Amino acid sequence: MNITRKLGILVAFGVPAIVGSGIAYAVFGSYISVVIFIVLLLSFAGGFISR
C-alpha cells in the first residue's frame, strides 16, 4: 500500500475521531471515555494501515 493511500485512511479516520470524541464526552461526561474511544479508533485504523 502506498503512502498516499495510508494518509488518506488516516484522514478518513480523523473525522470520526473528532465527532465521536465529542459524542463520547457528551454521553459519558468524562475524558476517560474519550481516551478509550480514541484508543479503539487508533487500533482499528492501525489494522487498516498494517495490511
Summary of the structure (lengths in Angstrom):
residues: 51
radius of gyration: 12.3
end to end distance: 7.7
largest distance: 39.1
contacts: 118
relative contact order: 0.16
helix: 90%
strand: 0%
